């Protein structure tokens, strides 16, 4: 038994030693990597110790060979938990936050957030440390002050050699069974135009990453700050546009996922949205719907499958007199609604609004 434990412990040490470090990162990025590595070491070591000796042998061979011997799959549960669940003290409240109060009122140590999925943990530490510093990732996990963000399925894909590609229970933790999808930066999936009334402010903003933050005057993270579009000398906003823009604050998150385009309202004011796929097809302006999106709410503003279907249907006869209609355009107004249920009949009467020009569906 002692020899078995000693051999398994040695394999765990060899696996940890084979992780990628530095990867020609800048000094500040190396510091972030070291910080993340310290925070991720505990869940990583826990994952390694849960593997069987044969799994560790396969994994170590792949890691030490740098993928020259990718080996077989190293299967672990997708949720990263050991068998029987990961019960422990504390627990979490219904809102997902850490529960750090005992029933008698005693304040306990905060419960750490859950580790990332096992295959992402392996990729970060053993293949691509620079994943921590890419902005095309969507946030799901937090580790103290540093927040590694797991990539979307469209950017990290399993290779044909991986037998667990379609397994919904287990995932392969062999990082050499995965690849990163190259983003060429040539086909943006949409362009964003910012308008104040009838005047377009600034240039068209191409969107190449899966998600984009659109903010008001003060930058809140990385993304498009509307104030930067209106910094030119010829910019002369109306008083209403200035007041509305001051309220935008955190703004919204625009992202593409699961065959559609979504908007999350992270500001303190409502958004108003009009889209062909929300209306059930292209309609005359006199009958389209504008949907109110309260703060903290999410809406699927464009469905690609519906768009393909609607483009095959005949246009409403009244549209002949409406002028050109862009079937791949979504309009979002900050704070002010328009249309048949509002005194503003046209979106060009709204003080601050966005035109989201999607790449035509095929």
QUIKAJO-V689173 format. One record per residue. N is the residue number from 1. PHI is phi in degrees with one decimal (999 if undefined). PSI is psi as a letter, one per 40 degrees, with the letter a starting at -180 (* if undefined). Layout:
N/PHI/PSI + N/PHI/PSI
This chain:
1/999/d + 2/-64.5/d + 3/-66.0/d + 4/-63.0/d + 5/-64.0/d + 6/-64.4/d + 7/-66.9/d + 8/-64.8/d + 9/-62.5/d + 10/-64.9/d + 11/-64.7/d + 12/-62.4/d + 13/-64.4/d + 14/-64.6/d + 15/-62.9/d + 16/-64.0/d + 17/-66.8/d + 18/-84.6/e + 19/-69.1/i + 20/-81.3/h + 21/-132.1/h + 22/85.6/c + 23/52.0/f + 24/56.5/f + 25/-82.1/i + 26/-66.8/i + 27/-58.3/d + 28/-66.8/d + 29/-71.1/d + 30/-63.2/d + 31/-65.1/d + 32/-63.0/d + 33/-63.4/d + 34/-62.9/d + 35/-64.0/d + 36/-65.2/d + 37/-62.7/d + 38/-63.1/d + 39/-75.6/d + 40/-95.6/e + 41/-63.1/d + 42/-60.2/d + 43/-64.9/d + 44/-66.9/d + 45/-65.3/d + 46/-63.3/d + 47/-63.2/d + 48/-62.1/d + 49/-69.5/d + 50/-77.4/e + 51/-72.5/i + 52/-74.5/i + 53/-62.1/d + 54/-66.2/d + 55/-64.9/d + 56/-62.4/d + 57/-61.4/d + 58/-61.9/d + 59/-66.3/d + 60/-61.9/d + 61/-61.4/d + 62/-67.6/d + 63/-68.1/d + 64/-72.3/d + 65/-87.3/e + 66/64.7/f + 67/93.2/e + 68/-63.4/d + 69/-121.1/g + 70/-63.7/d + 71/68.7/a + 72/-94.4/i + 73/-68.3/i + 74/-113.3/g + 75/-86.8/h + 76/-137.1/i + 77/-58.1/i + 78/-60.6/d + 79/-81.5/e + 80/77.3/e + 81/-87.2/i + 82/-76.5/i + 83/-63.5/h + 84/89.9/e + 85/88.5/i + 86/-111.3/f + 87/-59.6/i + 88/-165.9/i + 89/-70.1/i + 90/85.7/c + 91/93.5/a + 92/-129.8/i + 93/-77.7/i + 94/-66.7/d + 95/-90.8/e + 96/87.6/e + 97/-82.8/i + 98/-67.5/h + 99/-97.6/h + 100/-114.4/f + 101/-123.2/h + 102/-76.7/i + 103/-61.2/d + 104/-88.6/e + 105/94.3/e + 106/-68.1/h + 107/-84.0/h + 108/-103.4/i + 109/-65.0/i + 110/-63.5/i + 111/-78.8/h + 112/-66.5/i + 113/-66.8/i + 114/-67.7/i + 115/-70.4/i + 116/-69.2/i + 117/-54.4/i + 118/-59.0/d + 119/-68.8/d + 120/-70.2/d + 121/-58.3/d + 122/-65.5/d + 123/-65.7/d + 124/-62.9/d + 125/-87.9/d + 126/-112.5/e + 127/-132.6/d + 128/-128.7/g + 129/-60.0/d + 130/-72.2/e + 131/-60.4/d + 132/-64.9/d + 133/-112.2/e + 134/-94.7/i + 135/-95.8/e + 136/-90.1/e + 137/-102.2/i + 138/-108.6/h + 139/-80.0/h + 140/-135.3/d + 141/-129.0/i + 142/-126.8/h + 143/-129.6/g + 144/61.3/b + 145/-83.6/e + 146/-103.3/i + 147/-126.7/g + 148/-70.4/i + 149/-123.2/h + 150/-69.7/i + 151/-73.0/i + 152/-72.2/i + 153/-61.5/d + 154/-73.4/e + 155/-105.7/d + 156/-122.7/h + 157/-131.1/i + 158/-76.0/i + 159/-86.4/i + 160/-58.7/d + 161/-71.6/e + 162/-85.8/h + 163/-77.5/e + 164/-102.2/f + 165/-58.9/d + 166/-112.8/e + 167/-84.5/h + 168/-91.8/e + 169/-103.5/d + 170/-113.5/i + 171/-128.7/i + 172/-86.0/h + 173/-96.2/e + 174/-80.8/h + 175/-66.0/e + 176/-89.3/e + 177/-100.5/e + 178/-127.7/i + 179/-141.3/i + 180/-96.4/h + 181/-80.0/h + 182/-74.6/h + 183/-97.9/h + 184/-74.6/d + 185/75.7/e + 186/-92.4/d + 187/-99.9/* + 188/999/i + 189/-83.2/e + 190/-161.4/i + 191/-126.4/i + 192/-113.8/h + 193/-113.8/h + 194/-104.8/h + 195/-123.8/i + 196/-125.0/h + 197/65.9/b + 198/-94.9/e + 199/-109.2/h + 200/-79.5/h + 201/-106.8/h + 202/78.5/a + 203/-89.8/i + 204/-68.0/h + 205/-107.6/h + 206/-75.8/i + 207/-113.6/h + 208/-111.8/d + 209/-86.4/i + 210/-61.7/d + 211/-137.4/i + 212/-145.1/h + 213/-86.8/h + 214/-119.7/h + 215/-117.4/i + 216/-89.0/b + 217/-79.7/d + 218/-107.4/h + 219/-62.3/h + 220/-120.2/g + 221/90.5/a + 222/-90.0/i + 223/148.8/a + 224/-101.2/h + 225/-97.5/h + 226/-62.3/d + 227/-62.7/d + 228/-69.9/d + 229/-76.8/d + 230/-109.0/f + 231/-92.1/e + 232/-71.5/i + 233/-69.8/d + 234/-90.3/e + 235/-77.0/h + 236/-135.4/g + 237/-72.5/i + 238/-77.5/i + 239/-63.3/d + 240/-68.3/d + 241/-63.8/d + 242/-62.0/d + 243/-65.6/d + 244/-67.5/d + 245/-64.3/d + 246/-65.0/d + 247/-90.6/e + 248/-65.7/d + 249/56.0/b + 250/-65.9/d + 251/72.2/b + 252/-141.9/i + 253/-115.6/h + 254/-106.6/h + 255/-149.1/i + 256/-108.2/h + 257/-163.2/i + 258/58.1/f + 259/77.4/e + 260/-156.4/i + 261/-121.1/h + 262/-123.9/i + 263/-129.5/h + 264/-111.4/h + 265/-88.2/h + 266/-105.8/e + 267/-93.5/a + 268/-99.3/e + 269/-121.3/i + 270/-73.8/i + 271/-110.4/i + 272/-126.6/h + 273/-126.8/h + 274/-130.5/h + 275/-147.0/i + 276/-57.7/d + 277/-81.7/e + 278/-82.1/d + 279/-87.5/e + 280/81.5/f + 281/121.7/i + 282/-78.2/h + 283/-125.2/i + 284/-62.0/i + 285/-59.8/d + 286/-70.4/e + 287/-125.5/e + 288/-75.4/i + 289/-105.9/i + 290/-110.9/h + 291/-104.3/h + 292/-86.4/h + 293/-115.5/h + 294/-68.9/i + 295/-56.8/i + 296/80.5/e + 297/-104.3/i + 298/-127.7/i + 299/-145.8/i + 300/-84.9/h + 301/-83.0/e + 302/-153.6/h + 303/-113.4/h + 304/-66.1/d + 305/-64.1/d + 306/-63.4/d + 307/-61.6/d + 308/-62.7/d + 309/-66.5/d + 310/-65.4/d + 311/-69.4/e + 312/-86.8/e + 313/-87.2/i + 314/-68.2/i + 315/-71.0/i + 316/-60.7/h + 317/-58.8/d + 318/-67.8/e + 319/-69.5/e + 320/-58.6/d + 321/-96.8/e + 322/-91.0/e + 323/88.2/a + 324/-61.2/h + 325/-122.1/h + 326/-89.4/h + 327/-77.0/e + 328/-119.3/f + 329/-115.9/h + 330/-120.8/h + 331/-119.4/h + 332/-130.5/h + 333/-110.9/h + 334/-88.8/h + 335/74.5/d + 336/-118.1/h + 337/-92.2/i + 338/-150.7/i + 339/105.4/a + 340/-67.9/d + 341/-97.3/e + 342/-133.3/i + 343/-74.7/d + 344/-82.9/h + 345/-85.5/d + 346/-118.4/i + 347/-66.2/d + 348/-68.9/e + 349/-90.6/e + 350/-84.9/i + 351/-71.0/d + 352/-142.4/h + 353/-151.5/i + 354/-117.9/i + 355/-113.9/h + 356/-102.1/h + 357/-98.7/h + 358/-82.4/i + 359/-63.0/h + 360/-52.5/h + 361/-75.6/i + 362/-113.7/*
